[in-house]
Amino acid sequence: DLHSFPTRRSSDLNRSSLQAANVVTAPALGATASSLPVPTLLGEFELTGVLGEGGFSVVYLAIDHSLDRTVAIKEYMPSAIAVRQPDGSVVPRSPRHEDTFKAGLTNFINEARLLARFNHPALIHIHRVWEQHGTAYMVMQYCFGRTLRQVAQAEPELVRREAWLKTAFTPILDALELLHAQSCFHRDISPDNILILQNGAPVLLDLTVQIGRASCRERV
Protein backbone atom coordinates (compact mmCIF):
# COMPACT_ATOMS: atom_id res chain seq x y z
CA ASP A 1 0.00 0.00 0.00
CA LEU A 2 0.94 3.64 -0.45
CA HIS A 3 1.23 5.67 2.73
CA SER A 4 2.46 9.21 3.41
CA PHE A 5 4.32 10.21 6.54
CA PRO A 6 5.39 13.51 8.14
CA THR A 7 8.34 14.95 6.26
CA ARG A 8 11.72 13.65 7.35
CA ARG A 9 14.79 15.87 7.06
CA SER A 10 17.53 14.66 4.73
CA SER A 11 19.95 14.82 7.66
CA ASP A 12 17.93 12.03 9.32
CA LEU A 13 18.94 9.54 6.61
CA ASN A 14 21.23 6.75 7.71
CA ARG A 15 24.71 8.18 7.02
CA SER A 16 26.47 4.82 6.73
CA SER A 17 23.90 3.67 4.16
CA LEU A 18 24.45 6.80 2.10
CA GLN A 19 28.21 6.37 2.13
CA ALA A 20 28.12 2.65 1.34
CA ALA A 21 25.62 3.00 -1.51
CA ASN A 22 26.31 4.23 -5.00
CA VAL A 23 24.36 7.45 -5.31
CA VAL A 24 23.13 9.76 -8.12
CA THR A 25 24.54 13.24 -8.65
CA ALA A 26 21.73 15.59 -7.67
CA PRO A 27 20.68 16.26 -4.07
CA ALA A 28 17.18 15.14 -3.16
CA LEU A 29 14.46 17.77 -3.27
CA GLY A 30 10.95 17.93 -1.86
CA ALA A 31 7.85 16.72 -3.65
CA THR A 32 6.92 18.30 -6.98
CA ALA A 33 3.61 18.78 -8.77
CA SER A 34 4.06 15.47 -10.62
CA SER A 35 5.58 13.37 -7.85
CA LEU A 36 4.24 11.40 -4.94
CA PRO A 37 4.30 13.11 -1.53
CA VAL A 38 7.60 12.91 0.33
CA PRO A 39 7.95 10.82 2.35
CA THR A 40 5.78 7.99 1.02
CA LEU A 41 6.02 4.27 1.71
CA LEU A 42 5.82 1.82 -1.21
CA GLY A 43 6.02 -1.58 0.42
CA GLU A 44 9.46 -1.81 2.01
CA PHE A 45 10.67 1.31 0.19
CA GLU A 46 10.36 4.75 1.78
CA LEU A 47 10.59 7.66 -0.65
CA THR A 48 12.56 10.46 1.03
CA GLY A 49 13.09 12.98 -1.78
CA VAL A 50 12.88 13.71 -5.48
CA LEU A 51 16.15 13.41 -7.39
CA GLY A 52 14.78 14.56 -10.73
CA GLU A 53 11.97 14.30 -13.21
CA GLY A 54 11.58 14.34 -16.98
CA GLY A 55 8.84 13.95 -19.52
CA PHE A 56 8.39 10.22 -18.85
CA SER A 57 9.39 9.61 -15.25
CA VAL A 58 10.11 10.83 -11.73
CA VAL A 59 13.20 9.55 -9.88
CA TYR A 60 13.11 9.39 -6.08
CA LEU A 61 15.67 8.92 -3.36
CA ALA A 62 14.50 6.04 -1.18
CA ILE A 63 15.42 3.79 1.72
CA ASP A 64 15.05 0.04 1.26
CA HIS A 65 14.05 -0.94 4.78
CA SER A 66 14.24 -4.67 4.04
CA LEU A 67 17.97 -4.50 3.22
CA ASP A 68 18.83 -1.24 5.04
CA ARG A 69 20.27 0.49 1.98
CA THR A 70 19.71 3.66 -0.03
CA VAL A 71 18.38 3.27 -3.57
CA ALA A 72 16.91 5.34 -6.38
CA ILE A 73 13.38 4.54 -7.56
CA LYS A 74 12.15 5.55 -10.97
CA GLU A 75 8.40 5.90 -11.49
CA TYR A 76 6.75 5.77 -14.91
CA MET A 77 5.01 9.14 -15.10
CA PRO A 78 4.52 10.52 -18.66
CA SER A 79 3.25 13.92 -17.56
CA ALA A 80 2.12 14.99 -21.03
CA ILE A 81 -0.43 12.18 -21.26
CA ALA A 82 -1.04 11.19 -17.62
CA VAL A 83 -2.09 12.77 -14.33
CA ARG A 84 -1.73 11.79 -10.71
CA GLN A 85 -4.88 11.12 -8.73
CA PRO A 86 -5.37 12.15 -5.07
CA ASP A 87 -4.71 8.54 -4.00
CA GLY A 88 -1.30 8.60 -5.71
CA SER A 89 -2.28 6.50 -8.71
CA VAL A 90 -1.37 7.52 -12.27
CA VAL A 91 -4.01 7.48 -15.04
CA PRO A 92 -4.14 8.62 -18.68
CA ARG A 93 -5.39 12.18 -19.14
CA SER A 94 -8.15 11.01 -21.49
CA PRO A 95 -9.34 7.85 -23.28
CA ARG A 96 -7.39 8.84 -26.39
CA HIS A 97 -4.15 8.63 -24.39
CA GLU A 98 -4.77 5.12 -23.03
CA ASP A 99 -3.02 3.14 -25.78
CA THR A 100 0.06 5.39 -25.71
CA PHE A 101 0.18 5.25 -21.92
CA LYS A 102 -0.05 1.43 -21.88
CA ALA A 103 2.60 1.08 -24.58
CA GLY A 104 4.97 3.30 -22.62
CA LEU A 105 4.28 1.34 -19.45
CA THR A 106 5.09 -1.92 -21.22
CA ASN A 107 8.33 -0.43 -22.59
CA PHE A 108 9.28 0.82 -19.12
CA ILE A 109 8.89 -2.65 -17.61
CA ASN A 110 10.57 -4.46 -20.49
CA GLU A 111 13.56 -2.14 -20.42
CA ALA A 112 14.00 -2.63 -16.67
CA ARG A 113 13.99 -6.40 -17.18
CA LEU A 114 16.47 -6.11 -20.01
CA LEU A 115 18.88 -3.86 -18.10
CA ALA A 116 18.66 -6.10 -15.04
CA ARG A 117 20.36 -8.82 -17.11
CA PHE A 118 23.58 -6.82 -17.28
CA ASN A 119 26.02 -6.96 -14.39
CA HIS A 120 28.84 -4.51 -15.04
CA PRO A 121 30.41 -1.91 -12.71
CA ALA A 122 30.03 0.82 -15.36
CA LEU A 123 26.27 0.22 -15.75
CA ILE A 124 23.53 1.20 -13.30
CA HIS A 125 22.23 -1.91 -11.55
CA ILE A 126 18.48 -2.58 -11.63
CA HIS A 127 17.31 -4.30 -8.45
CA ARG A 128 13.58 -4.69 -9.00
CA VAL A 129 10.59 -3.60 -11.08
CA TRP A 130 6.89 -3.88 -10.24
CA GLU A 131 3.49 -2.42 -11.13
CA GLN A 132 1.40 -0.52 -8.61
CA HIS A 133 -1.25 2.22 -8.64
CA GLY A 134 -1.70 2.10 -12.39
CA THR A 135 2.00 2.68 -13.12
CA ALA A 136 5.36 0.95 -12.58
CA TYR A 137 8.43 1.43 -10.40
CA MET A 138 12.06 0.54 -11.06
CA VAL A 139 14.50 0.22 -8.13
CA MET A 140 18.03 1.21 -9.14
CA GLN A 141 21.52 1.54 -7.74
CA TYR A 142 22.01 4.95 -6.14
CA CYS A 143 25.36 6.63 -7.13
CA PHE A 144 27.25 9.71 -5.93
CA GLY A 145 29.69 11.62 -8.09
CA ARG A 146 30.14 14.26 -10.81
CA THR A 147 29.37 14.06 -14.50
CA LEU A 148 32.30 14.06 -16.90
CA ARG A 149 31.26 17.55 -17.96
CA GLN A 150 31.40 18.76 -14.35
CA VAL A 151 34.83 17.19 -13.87
CA ALA A 152 36.12 18.78 -17.09
CA GLN A 153 34.87 22.20 -16.01
CA ALA A 154 36.29 21.94 -12.48
CA GLU A 155 39.56 20.17 -13.33
CA PRO A 156 40.42 20.75 -17.02
CA GLU A 157 44.02 19.60 -16.58
CA LEU A 158 42.91 16.27 -15.13
CA VAL A 159 40.81 15.27 -18.13
CA ARG A 160 43.74 15.96 -20.47
CA ARG A 161 45.87 13.27 -18.82
CA GLU A 162 46.11 10.10 -20.87
CA ALA A 163 46.27 7.86 -17.80
CA TRP A 164 43.10 9.40 -16.36
CA LEU A 165 41.26 9.09 -19.67
CA LYS A 166 42.18 5.41 -19.94
CA THR A 167 40.94 4.81 -16.39
CA ALA A 168 37.68 6.63 -17.11
CA PHE A 169 36.89 5.26 -20.54
CA THR A 170 38.13 1.67 -20.49
CA PRO A 171 35.22 0.49 -18.26
CA ILE A 172 32.74 2.54 -20.36
CA LEU A 173 33.95 0.93 -23.58
CA ASP A 174 33.82 -2.49 -21.93
CA ALA A 175 30.20 -1.85 -20.83
CA LEU A 176 29.25 -0.73 -24.34
CA GLU A 177 30.77 -3.89 -25.77
CA LEU A 178 28.61 -5.90 -23.38
CA LEU A 179 25.47 -4.01 -24.47
CA HIS A 180 26.30 -4.32 -28.17
CA ALA A 181 26.82 -8.08 -27.85
CA GLN A 182 23.14 -8.27 -26.86
CA SER A 183 22.08 -5.95 -29.71
CA CYS A 184 21.42 -3.09 -27.27
CA PHE A 185 22.71 0.36 -28.17
CA HIS A 186 23.10 3.45 -25.99
CA ARG A 187 21.97 6.32 -28.20
CA ASP A 188 23.04 9.32 -26.15
CA ILE A 189 26.65 9.04 -24.94
CA SER A 190 27.84 12.47 -23.85
CA PRO A 191 29.85 14.13 -21.04
CA ASP A 192 26.56 14.64 -19.17
CA ASN A 193 25.81 10.92 -19.26
CA ILE A 194 29.07 9.63 -17.82
CA LEU A 195 29.24 9.81 -14.04
CA ILE A 196 32.60 9.77 -12.26
CA LEU A 197 32.17 8.34 -8.78
CA GLN A 198 34.13 9.59 -5.78
CA ASN A 199 36.55 6.69 -6.15
CA GLY A 200 37.21 7.64 -9.79
CA ALA A 201 35.21 4.79 -11.31
CA PRO A 202 32.90 5.70 -14.22
CA VAL A 203 29.21 4.83 -14.61
CA LEU A 204 27.22 5.20 -17.82
CA LEU A 205 23.95 7.07 -17.26
CA ASP A 206 20.80 7.83 -19.23
CA LEU A 207 20.40 4.52 -20.95
CA THR A 208 18.17 5.53 -23.84
CA VAL A 209 18.51 2.01 -25.15
CA GLN A 210 17.74 0.84 -28.65
CA ILE A 211 17.12 -2.90 -28.76
CA GLY A 212 17.78 -4.09 -32.30
CA ARG A 213 15.29 -2.11 -34.38
CA ALA A 214 12.89 -1.53 -31.49
CA SER A 215 13.55 1.55 -29.40
CA CYS A 216 12.96 1.84 -25.66
CA ARG A 217 13.20 5.54 -24.99
CA GLU A 218 12.84 5.52 -21.21
CA ARG A 219 15.83 7.14 -19.56
CA VAL A 220 17.65 5.57 -16.61
C-alpha positions, 0 to 999 in steps of 0.5 A: 500500500501507499502511505504518506508520513510527516516529512523527514529531514535529509539529515535524518537519513542513515549516514552509513547507508548513504556512504556505502551505496552508489548514489546519483549526482543531484541532491534530493528535493521535496515533492513536486507537482508530478511526484508522490508526496515525500515521504511515502512508503511503497512496500518496504521502500520509503521515498525520502526525496525527489532526485529529478523528473523528466517527460516520462518519469520521476526519480526518487531517493528512497530507503530500502528498509528490508535491506537497510540500503539507499536506492533510487526509484524511478516511477513511470510518469509521462506527464504529457499524457497522464495525471496523478490522482489524489490517492497517488495513482497515475491514469491517462489524461483522457481515453485517447491517451490510453493506448500510448500510456499502456505502450509506454508502461510496457516499454518501461517494464521491459527495459527494466527487465532487459537492463537487469540482465547486465552486471557490469560496474560501469552500468547502473544496476536494476534491483527490482521492477513492479506495477502498482497504482496504475503505473510501474516502479524501477529500483536502481543503484544509487550513485554519488559523483560528478558528471564528466562535464562537471569534472572537465569544467572543475579540473580541465588539466585532469581530463587531459591526462592520458592515464586518467582518460584510460581509467575513465573510458576503459570500463565505459567501452567495456560496458558498451561492448557488453550491451552491443553483444546483446544488440542493445545500443546506448543512443546518447553518450555524452559528457553529461551521461558519464558519471565519475564516482568519488573513487574515480570509477565511471558509470554510464547514465541515461540509458536511452537504449535501442534494442535491435530495431525496437527503441525503448526511450525511457531514460535511466 
